[in-house]
Amino acid sequence: VERHVQALHGGAFDVFDSLDPVVSIEQNFDSLLTPADHPSRAPTDTFYVDAARVLRCHTSAHQVELLRAGHRRFMVFGDVYRRDTVDRTHFPVFHQAEGVHVFDRTAPPPRAADVPPPPPVPLASAASCWSMSRVTC
């Protein structure tokens, strides 16, 4: 994902992949306008470290701090944590990626003809790379 986005936009995105997963309640909920009575705030849905901090539920918890630091194009990669019952489709930890691009309203939008196609990405054959039990590439 990072390689594709960077190639498409000429390396213009800042990449953050080692931000602290312990964030404040302000970062995780309040700055994202999550209502005080939203179910995601419950201790049954979120891992609370203490009364003021949680394990981030999403990488969006870092958006406001990065925007305030002056970043206008960035990608965030990291593990996120939710109190899920483990089954075939749920696990309490998973990896999330997101990108933010703040556009300048005074600049004209890029024309499709001005955006170069992404470079080809070599892929291993599916048979040599994937099995039902694990990824081997």
C-alpha positions as CSV (number, residue, x, y, z in Angstrom):
1,V,0.0,0.0,0.0
2,E,2.7,2.5,1.0
3,R,4.8,1.8,-2.1
4,H,1.7,2.2,-4.4
5,V,0.6,5.5,-2.8
6,Q,4.1,6.9,-2.7
7,A,4.7,6.0,-6.4
8,L,1.3,7.6,-7.3
9,H,2.0,10.8,-5.4
10,G,5.8,11.2,-5.9
11,G,6.7,10.2,-2.3
12,A,4.8,13.2,-0.9
13,F,3.3,11.2,2.1
14,D,4.9,11.1,5.5
15,V,4.7,7.6,6.9
16,F,4.2,6.8,10.5
17,D,4.5,3.1,11.5
18,S,5.8,3.2,15.0
19,L,3.5,5.5,16.9
20,D,2.7,4.5,20.5
21,P,-0.4,2.3,20.7
22,V,-1.2,3.7,24.2
23,V,-3.2,6.9,23.6
24,S,-5.3,9.2,25.7
25,I,-9.0,9.0,25.8
26,E,-9.0,12.5,24.2
27,Q,-7.0,11.1,21.2
28,N,-9.0,7.9,20.9
29,F,-12.5,9.3,21.3
30,D,-12.9,13.0,22.1
31,S,-10.9,14.5,19.3
32,L,-12.7,12.2,16.8
33,L,-16.1,13.4,18.2
34,T,-17.1,10.0,19.5
35,P,-20.2,10.6,21.8
36,A,-19.7,10.1,25.5
37,D,-22.4,7.4,25.5
38,H,-21.0,5.5,22.4
39,P,-20.6,1.7,23.0
40,S,-17.0,1.8,21.9
41,R,-16.1,3.7,25.1
42,A,-17.2,0.8,27.3
43,P,-14.6,-1.3,29.0
44,T,-16.2,-4.3,27.3
45,D,-15.2,-2.9,23.9
46,T,-11.9,-1.0,24.7
47,F,-8.7,-2.0,26.5
48,Y,-8.3,0.7,29.2
49,V,-4.7,1.1,30.5
50,D,-5.9,3.4,33.3
51,A,-8.5,6.1,33.8
52,A,-7.0,8.4,31.2
53,R,-5.4,6.0,28.6
54,V,-6.4,3.2,26.3
55,L,-4.8,0.9,23.7
56,R,-5.9,2.6,20.5
57,C,-9.0,1.2,18.8
58,H,-8.0,2.6,15.4
59,T,-5.1,4.4,13.9
60,S,-7.3,7.5,13.6
61,A,-6.4,8.2,17.2
62,H,-3.2,9.9,15.8
63,Q,-4.9,12.1,13.2
64,V,-5.4,15.3,15.2
65,E,-1.8,15.3,16.6
66,L,-0.3,14.8,13.2
67,L,-2.5,17.5,11.6
68,R,-1.6,19.9,14.5
69,A,2.1,19.1,13.9
70,G,1.7,20.4,10.3
71,H,1.4,17.1,8.4
72,R,-1.0,17.4,5.4
73,R,-0.3,14.1,3.6
74,F,0.4,11.1,5.8
75,M,-0.1,7.4,6.2
76,V,-0.4,5.7,9.6
77,F,0.2,1.9,10.0
78,G,-0.1,0.1,13.3
79,D,-1.7,-2.5,15.4
80,V,-5.1,-1.7,16.9
81,Y,-6.9,-3.3,19.9
82,R,-10.5,-4.1,20.5
83,R,-12.2,-6.5,23.0
84,D,-13.5,-9.0,20.5
85,T,-14.3,-12.6,21.2
86,V,-11.8,-14.7,19.2
87,D,-13.5,-16.7,16.4
88,R,-13.0,-17.2,12.6
89,T,-13.5,-13.5,11.8
90,H,-12.5,-11.7,15.0
91,F,-9.3,-11.2,17.0
92,P,-8.6,-8.6,19.6
93,V,-5.5,-7.2,17.8
94,F,-5.2,-6.5,14.1
95,H,-3.2,-4.2,11.8
96,Q,-4.7,-1.1,10.3
97,A,-3.6,1.4,7.7
98,E,-5.0,4.8,6.9
99,G,-4.1,7.8,4.8
100,V,-4.9,11.4,5.1
101,H,-4.5,14.1,2.5
102,V,-5.7,17.6,3.2
103,F,-6.3,19.4,-0.1
104,D,-5.7,23.1,-0.7
105,R,-9.0,24.6,-1.9
106,T,-7.1,27.3,-3.8
107,A,-5.1,24.8,-5.9
108,P,-6.7,23.2,-8.9
109,P,-7.3,19.5,-8.5
110,P,-4.9,17.2,-10.4
111,R,-6.1,16.1,-13.8
112,A,-6.2,12.4,-14.5
113,A,-3.7,12.9,-17.3
114,D,-1.2,14.4,-14.9
115,V,-1.3,11.5,-12.5
116,P,1.2,8.8,-13.6
117,P,0.1,5.2,-13.4
118,P,1.6,3.2,-10.5
119,P,4.6,1.1,-11.3
120,P,3.9,-2.6,-11.8
121,V,4.3,-4.6,-8.6
122,P,5.8,-8.1,-9.1
123,L,3.7,-10.7,-7.5
124,A,4.6,-14.3,-6.8
125,S,2.2,-16.9,-8.1
126,A,-0.6,-17.7,-5.8
127,A,0.3,-21.3,-5.6
128,S,3.8,-20.6,-4.4
129,C,2.8,-17.9,-2.0
130,W,-0.4,-18.8,-0.2
131,S,-1.8,-21.8,1.6
132,M,-4.8,-22.0,3.8
133,S,-2.6,-22.2,6.9
134,R,0.0,-19.5,6.3
135,V,1.6,-17.0,3.9
136,T,4.9,-18.3,2.7
137,C,6.2,-15.4,0.6
